[in-house]
Amino acid sequence: MMTLSEKCCAVISIAALLATATHATTLEQMNLAQLARAAQVVARVRCVSSESRRDSGHIWTFTRFSVVEAIQGSPEATLTVRLPGGREGHLTENVEGVPRFSPGEETILFLERTRPPRQAGGDEWSVTAWGEGTFRIERDARTGRESVTQDSSRMPVFDRGTRTFRAQGIARMPMPVFLARLAAARKEGTFK
C-alpha cells in the first residue's frame, strides 16, 4: 500500500509527464493561404511507388508521384517526396504526423523543394507541414463525386485558449468547394 507522500509524488510525476506530453504535441494550425505561400508546388498527384532506405544514419521514405494536375507552380511530370521515417529490413523509424502513401492513391499535396538529391534524377520535395499539407482524395462509389480530407483533421490539436484538444482541418469537403477555396486563398491570402 502506498503512503500519502508516495501517492502525492506519483500524482505530481504523472502531471509533469502529461504537461510535457501536451507541450510536445502542440501544433499551430496553418490555413490554406499559409500553406500555399509556403509551398512552391501544389498538385494533384498519384502515388507510383514508395521505398524506405537509410541516409545519414536515419531511415527516410522516398515516394514517387506522377502529377495529375498542377494547381500552383510548374512541377515536372514525376516528383520524388522525401519524408523522415519508414521501414528498412527489421528496423522501423516512426515520426508522428508524417504522411505515408500507397501506390495508386491520389492526393493533393503542398510541396516545398528540399536540398538537391545526391543522385541524379531531379529535385526532391517535402510535404509542407506534413499532415497539414496532405489532402486525401476520396471518391463516392455511388455518385462518383470527389471530396478531400486533410490528414491533420484526424489529429487532435491543443487549443491554448480553451486548454483542450480538438480536431481541426478540412474533412470530406467536396472537391469543387475545396478548389474554389484554395483559389481564393492563393489570390487573397486571407482564407482560414
Secondary structure by P-SEA (a helix, b strand, c coil): cccaaaaaaaaaaaaaaaaaaaaaabbbbbcaaaaaaaccbbbbbbbcbbbbbbcccbbbbbbbbccccccccccccbbbbbbcbbbcccbbbbbccbbbbcccbbbbbbbbbcccccccccbbbbcccccccbbbbbbcccccbbbbbbccccbbbbcccccbbbbbccccccaaaaaaaaaaaaaccccc
